[in-house]
Amino acid sequence: MSVSDSGSATYSEALEGSNAKRGLWSSRLAFILAATGSAVGLGNIWKFPYITGENGGGAFVLVYLLCIAAVGLPIMMAEVLIGRRGGHSPVNSLRLIAERDRLKPAWRMVGAVGVLAGFLILSFYSVIGGWAVSYVGTAASGQLVGQSAEAVGAIFSNLLGDPMTLLLWHTVFMALVMLVVAKGVRAGLERAVSILMPGLFVLLLIAVGYAMTSGEFGRAVSFLFQPDFSKLSTSGILVALGHAFFTLSLGMAVMMAYGSYLPKNVSIAKTSIAVSVIDTGVALLAGLAIFPIVFANGLEPGAGPGLIFQTLPLAFGQMPMGSLFGTLFFVLLIFAAWTSGISLLEPIVEWLEERKGLNRTASTLGAGVVCWALGIASILSLNLWSDFAPLGSIAMFEGKTIFDLLDFFTANILLPLGGLLVAVFAGWVMSREAVEKELALSGPMFRLWYLTIRYFTPVAVAAVFIYNLM
Ligand code: PFF
C-alpha cells in the first residue's frame, strides 16, 4: 500500500495520476479496520490504565474523554479529509492542497513532525511490545498459576532488571514490525485485524468478568468514573490531552495517509466516530479489568508503567484456565501493538522512499535499525540508567529517565503540535468549500465542526501548552 509519487508532480498531474495509480480501500469497513489497527494498541491497554492511576482516576478520565470528543475526534476528521482531498502521501497531499490554494508549502512541517514522532515513539513502543512478547512465555509455562501479588511483582521486576532479555524481546518485536513494513503486506494484516481485534475484545471482557466476581469492582468503578478534581493537576490535563492524540494515532499524519485511500462516498464523520468509540471502549475495558484487581490486592494505582504487568497476570494466575487465557491475551496484545507499530514505521519508510529515493527494503532496514538502537536507551532507563535524568535540572523533568522523556516529549508535545498544525491547515489554509465538500455534513453539524477546528481546538491545545510551560 505504499505510494511513491514523484516529489515534483504538479497538482493536476498528480491528481489525474492518483486515482489510476492508487487502489482505494475496498470499503468503509476496511478503512475502519486499518485505522483501528493503528489506534488500538499499547496506548489503550498498557498506558491508559497506568496514567489514570498516576493521575488520580475519575477527574483524569473525564478530561481524557472530553479531549477525545472535543479535540481528538475533530482532528481525526481533519486528518482524514486532508488525506482524501490530497490523495497522496501526507507530505505530498499537504503540498498539493496548499499549492492549489496558492499557499506556502511550509506545511511539509506536518510531515516532518510525523516522521520524527513516529521514530521516537516506535523506539520505546517496541521495548514495551517486547514486554508483551516476554509474557506470552511466562503465561504459557504456567508460572503465573496461583501466584501471590508479590511473586507476580517479582517476575516483572526481574524482567526489568535484565537488559539482555529486554533487548532480545525488543529485537523480536522490532523485527516483526520491520518484516511487515518491508514486504508491504498490509492487506493481509487488515484481514487479520478483523478477527484478532474482536478476539482481544472478548479476552478483555473475560478479564473484566473475572474482575467483577473476584475483585473490588465497585471501588474500581468509582475510582474511574467519580471525578475528584482535587486529584487532578495541570500536568495531568496535559497528559490527558497528549494521550488523546497518542491513543487515536493523531498528530503524525497516520490517519491522513489512511484517509488518502478512503473512497469518496464514505462518510468521514461516521468512520472517525466509529474508530474513536472502539478505541475508547478498549481503554475503558482495560481500566475495568485492572483496577478491581489493584484494589483487591492492595496494590498501588499509581505504580507506573508496570501496572498491567503486575495486575493482569495475577488475575490469569487465579482464574480457571488462566494459563490459556493469559497466553491468548498476551498474543493478542502483541498483535494490537504490532499493527500500531507498523503504522508508526510506515510514514518514515514512505518518507525515505519519496525524499531520499531509497527502495522499500533499504528504507525499512535503515529506519528500523536506527529506531532499534535508540530503543536501547529506553531499555537501560529501566535498569542501569534508572537514576539518570538527563534534564533533571529543569523542575518539570525532575527524575525523568530517557524513557520517560521520550514518552513525555512525543505524546505531550510533538503529537499535540502536529495536531495543532493539522487543525490550522484544515480550518484556515484549505478553502472552506473544499473542506465542506469532503465532509459532506449537514449544515449545523458542519458549522459545529468548523468552529471547533478553527477556534476551539487550536486555542485548547495552545492553552494547555502555555499553562504547563508556565
Ligand atoms: N495509537 C497507538 C496506541 O494507542 O497504542 C500508538 C500510536 C500509533 C500512536 C500510531 C501514534 C501513531 F501514529
Residues whose N, C-alpha, C, O or C-beta is under 5 A from the ligand:
A	BS01	PFF	S38 A39 V40 G41 L42 G43 N44 F246 T247 L248 S249 L250 M252 V254 S340 S343 L344
